[in-house]
């Protein structure tokens, strides 16, 4: 099946807010699934990042349609005054008419034509699954949720190993699960003087990215540079609030009314990497997403204190914005806080219930971040931001 559409006939949304150009278009045909695709058609994904010039969308469409492919949905984003172009396309094609190797060559030619900074094509049913390693500490909730999600087929990944600075006995749920599925568990006791980073690097060779499932150790800049791939982290809280240790207690002590989680890429600056996903629960913390490692972080306010809070939030690249009401104190902007996949907390919540709500958010936020990353929905945008399609 080959269908060539003119863009205007399939546009479902074109937004031009503050001169940002955002285009979304979707086929009226059924959404992608193994049950709706013809047996001869295969699903592909392409993401593109290049300088903005006239004709990029036309050439992308021509590249796919000329090989008998059909675009099912596409997203385009061109930020104001940046002269850069971002896109993500879902399409179907016949691998007999358009072999995988030829597809790679065709998109490479397109990349060279537009001097692209990033051009990635993925065919989930034909390409190898992402190979990852998971780093965790004592808390199990994110690790267990990730393992069961992998077992249920929610993530297109192969887990090469789990690394932890916390000893787990052989009769624990995690160890029994890992042994049952043949996933190695490496216990590396760490100290302030020795984070065992050299040994971790040896264990994570040939992985595509790392996930920090509440790994309570700070990875050094040297580790991140040497590893070279993305690291995704989950932070309990709405970053950039409540950075560092015990974010839930920090949020609890601050008396916040909304709690959340942030998944983010890991960078050298603590809990400051580009944000992928944020979710909010009243009285919860933020999760932050860091490069190649996934972690969950807690926090909303007291972020963005002082003047121009909207600009501060914009510059931080947050994925959710909101308003905060708080008691006025002598210390500027230090009252109650927060916003994002939300749930309320009240005076009836104690620290235990507060943490439980936060952990539920962390699991959901981390899971969403991993899926978005594997589906090529996350693109780097400026130094501290991300585009999430």
C-alpha positions in Angstrom: 0.0 0.0 0.0 1.4 3.4 -1.0 -0.4 6.6 -0.2 1.0 10.0 -0.9 -0.8 12.8 0.9 -0.5 16.5 0.6 0.3 17.9 4.1 -2.8 20.2 4.3 -5.1 17.2 3.9 -3.8 15.6 7.0 -3.0 18.5 9.3 -4.7 18.1 12.6 -2.9 20.9 14.4 -0.7 23.8 13.6 0.3 26.1 16.6 2.3 29.2 16.3 2.6 30.4 19.9 5.2 33.2 20.4 6.5 32.4 16.9 7.3 28.8 17.8 6.2 26.6 14.9 4.6 23.4 15.9 2.9 21.1 13.4 1.2 17.8 14.1 -0.5 15.7 11.5 -2.0 12.2 11.8 -3.5 9.7 9.4 -7.1 8.9 9.7 -6.2 5.2 9.4 -6.1 3.0 12.5 -3.3 3.6 15.0 -0.2 1.4 14.8 -0.5 -2.1 16.3 0.4 -5.6 15.3 -3.3 -6.4 14.9 -4.1 -3.4 12.5 -1.0 -3.5 10.3 -1.1 -5.5 7.2 1.2 -8.6 7.4 3.4 -7.1 4.7 3.8 -3.7 6.4 6.3 -2.8 9.1 6.4 0.1 11.5 9.3 2.6 11.4 10.2 5.7 13.4 12.4 8.6 12.2 13.6 11.6 14.2 15.4 14.6 12.7 17.2 17.6 14.0 18.8 20.0 11.6 19.1 23.8 10.7 15.6 25.1 9.8 15.2 25.8 6.0 12.4 25.6 3.6 11.3 22.2 2.3 12.4 19.8 5.0 8.9 18.3 5.6 8.5 17.9 1.9 11.8 16.0 1.5 11.1 13.8 4.5 7.7 12.9 3.1 9.1 12.3 -0.4 11.8 10.1 1.0 9.3 7.8 2.7 6.6 7.9 0.0 9.0 7.3 -2.9 9.7 3.9 -1.4 6.1 3.0 -1.0 6.0 4.0 2.6 3.1 5.8 4.3 3.4 8.4 7.1 0.8 7.7 9.9 1.7 10.6 12.1 4.3 13.4 12.3 5.3 16.1 14.8 7.4 19.1 13.9 8.8 21.8 16.3 10.7 24.9 15.3 11.5 27.1 18.3 11.3 30.9 18.1 14.5 32.6 16.8 16.5 29.4 17.0 16.6 28.4 13.3 16.6 24.7 14.1 14.1 22.1 13.1 12.9 19.0 15.1 10.7 16.3 13.8 9.5 12.8 14.6 7.6 10.6 12.1 5.7 7.3 12.5 5.4 5.4 9.2 4.7 2.0 7.7 6.6 0.4 4.8 7.1 -2.9 3.0 10.6 -4.2 3.9 10.7 -6.1 0.6 10.3 -2.9 -1.3 12.4 -0.9 1.1 15.1 -3.0 2.7 16.4 -1.9 6.1 19.9 -1.2 4.8 18.6 0.9 1.9 16.4 2.8 4.3 19.5 3.7 6.4 21.3 5.0 3.3 18.3 7.0 2.2 17.9 8.8 5.5 21.7 9.3 5.6 21.5 11.1 2.2 18.7 13.3 3.6 20.8 14.0 6.7 23.7 15.1 4.5 21.5 17.3 2.4 20.3 19.3 5.4 23.5 19.1 7.5 21.5 17.4 10.2 22.8 17.2 13.8 20.8 14.1 14.5 19.0 11.7 12.2 17.9 8.4 13.7 15.7 5.7 12.1 14.4 2.7 14.1 12.4 -0.3 13.0 11.3 -1.9 16.3 10.4 -5.3 14.9 13.7 -5.6 13.0 16.3 -3.7 15.1 17.9 -5.2 18.2 16.3 -4.2 21.5 18.1 -1.5 23.5 20.7 -3.0 25.8 20.6 -1.4 29.3 22.1 -1.7 32.7 20.2 -0.7 35.9 21.8 0.9 38.9 19.9 0.9 42.2 20.5 1.3 45.9 18.5 0.1 48.9 15.0 1.2 47.9 13.3 -1.4 45.6 10.2 0.2 44.3 11.5 1.7 41.1 13.8 -1.4 40.4 10.9 -3.9 41.0 8.5 -1.9 38.8 11.1 -1.7 36.0 11.8 -5.5 36.2 8.1 -6.4 36.1 7.5 -3.9 33.3 10.3 -5.6 31.3 8.9 -9.0 32.1 5.4 -7.9 30.8 7.0 -6.5 27.6 6.3 -2.8 28.3 9.9 -1.8 27.5 11.8 -2.8 24.3 15.0 -3.4 26.2 17.3 -6.2 27.3 18.6 -5.8 30.8 22.3 -6.9 30.8 22.7 -6.6 34.6 21.7 -4.8 37.8 24.4 -3.0 39.8 23.9 -2.0 43.4 25.8 -0.5 46.3 23.4 -2.4 48.6 23.7 -6.1 49.5 20.6 -8.2 48.9 20.3 -11.7 50.3 19.6 -14.6 48.1 16.0 -15.1 49.4 14.9 -11.6 48.5 12.3 -10.9 45.8 14.7 -9.0 43.6 17.5 -11.7 43.7 15.0 -14.5 43.1 13.5 -12.6 40.1 17.0 -11.9 38.6 18.1 -15.5 39.0 14.9 -16.8 37.5 15.5 -14.6 34.4 19.3 -15.0 34.2 20.1 -11.4 34.9 23.4 -10.9 36.8 23.4 -8.9 40.1 26.6 -7.1 41.0 27.0 -5.8 44.6 29.7 -3.1 44.7 30.1 -1.6 48.2 30.9 2.1 47.8 32.6 4.6 50.1 33.0 8.4 49.8 36.6 7.7 48.7 35.8 4.9 46.3 32.6 4.9 44.2 33.8 1.8 42.3 33.2 3.7 39.0 35.9 1.9 37.1 34.3 -1.4 37.9 30.9 -0.1 36.9 32.2 1.1 33.6 33.6 -2.4 32.9 30.2 -3.9 33.7 28.2 -1.5 31.4 30.3 -1.8 28.3 28.3 -2.1 25.1 25.0 -0.9 26.7 22.9 1.7 24.9 22.0 3.6 28.0 21.8 3.4 31.8 18.8 3.7 34.1 19.3 4.9 37.7 16.4 3.4 39.6 16.9 5.4 42.8 20.7 4.9 42.8 21.8 7.1 45.7 25.3 7.8 44.5 26.5 10.8 42.5 28.2 9.8 39.2 31.3 11.8 38.5 31.8 13.9 35.4 34.7 11.6 34.4 32.3 8.6 34.6 29.7 10.3 32.4 32.3 11.4 29.8 34.0 7.9 29.8 30.7 6.1 29.4 29.6 8.5 26.7 25.9 7.3 26.4 22.8 8.6 28.0 22.0 8.0 31.6 18.4 8.4 32.8 17.6 9.2 36.4 14.4 9.4 38.5 14.2 12.0 41.2 11.5 12.1 43.8 10.1 15.6 43.4 9.5 18.3 40.9 13.0 19.5 40.0 14.7 21.8 40.4 13.2 21.9 43.9 14.5 19.7 46.7 17.7 18.6 45.2 20.1 16.1 46.8 19.3 13.7 49.6 16.0 13.0 51.4 13.9 15.1 49.0 10.6 13.6 50.3 11.5 14.8 53.8 12.5 18.2 52.5 9.1 18.5 50.8 7.3 17.2 53.8 9.1 19.6 56.1 8.3 22.5 53.7 4.6 21.6 53.9 4.0 21.4 50.2 0.5 20.7 49.0 1.5 19.1 45.7 4.2 16.5 45.3 5.8 15.0 42.1 8.6 13.2 40.3 11.0 14.1 37.6 12.9 11.9 35.1 15.9 13.6 33.6 19.2 13.0 31.9 22.2 12.9 34.2 24.8 15.6 34.0 27.8 16.6 36.2 25.6 19.1 38.1 23.5 17.4 40.7 19.9 16.9 39.7 20.2 19.5 37.0 20.1 17.6 33.7 17.5 18.1 30.9 14.0 17.1 32.1 12.2 14.4 30.2 9.0 13.8 32.2 7.4 15.3 35.3 4.5 14.1 37.3 2.9 15.6 40.4 1.3 14.3 43.5 0.3 16.7 46.2 3.0 16.6 48.9 5.4 14.5 46.6 8.8 15.0 45.2 10.2 15.5 41.7 11.8 13.1 39.4 14.5 14.3 37.1 15.7 12.8 33.9 19.5 12.8 33.3 21.6 11.8 30.3 21.7 8.0 29.8 20.6 7.2 33.4 17.1 7.2 34.7 16.4 8.4 38.2 13.4 9.8 40.2 13.7 13.1 42.2 11.2 14.8 44.6 10.4 18.4 44.6 8.5 21.4 43.3 8.9 24.5 45.4 11.0 26.0 46.8 12.2 26.2 43.2 12.1 29.3 41.2 12.3 31.8 44.2 12.4 35.5 43.7 11.5 37.5 40.6 10.4 36.2 37.2 9.5 32.7 38.3 8.0 31.9 34.9 11.2 32.8 33.2 13.2 30.8 35.7 11.0 27.7 35.0 11.3 28.3 31.3 15.1 28.5 31.4 15.2 25.3 33.5 13.2 23.5 30.8 10.5 22.1 33.0 7.8 20.1 31.4 5.0 21.2 33.7 4.3 24.7 35.0 1.9 26.1 37.6 1.3 28.4 40.5 2.1 28.1 44.2 0.2 29.6 47.1 2.2 29.9 50.4 2.4 31.6 53.7 4.6 34.7 53.7 7.7 34.4 55.8 10.8 36.4 56.4 12.7 34.2 54.0 11.7 35.0 50.4 9.4 32.5 48.7 9.9 29.7 51.3 6.3 28.8 52.0 4.2 25.9 50.5 4.7 24.5 47.0 4.1 22.5 43.6 2.4 21.1 40.4 2.3 18.3 37.7 0.7 14.6 37.5 -1.0 15.5 40.7 -2.6 14.3 43.8 -3.4 16.2 47.0 -1.9 15.7 50.4 -3.2 17.2 53.6 -2.6 17.6 57.3 -3.8 14.0 57.6 -0.8 12.7 55.7 2.2 11.6 57.7 5.7 11.1 56.4 5.0 7.4 55.6 1.9 8.1 53.5 3.7 11.1 51.9 6.6 8.9 50.8 4.3 6.1 49.5 2.5 8.6 47.2 5.8 9.9 46.1 7.2 6.4 45.3 4.1 5.7 43.2 4.8 8.8 41.2 8.4 7.9 40.8 7.6 4.5 39.3 5.1 6.0 36.8 7.5 8.8 35.9 10.5 6.6 35.4 8.4 4.1 33.3 7.1 6.9 31.1 10.7 8.2 30.6 12.0 4.9 29.5 9.2 4.3 27.1 9.6 7.8 25.6 13.3 7.3 25.2 12.9 4.0 23.5 10.3 5.3 21.2 12.6 8.1 20.1 10.3 10.8 21.6 13.1 12.7 23.4 15.5 15.0 21.7 18.1 17.4 23.3 17.1 21.0 23.0 19.6 23.7 23.9 21.8 23.0 26.9 19.3 22.1 29.7 16.1 21.3 27.8 14.5 18.5 25.9 11.9 18.2 23.1 9.5 15.4 24.0 7.1 14.5 21.2 
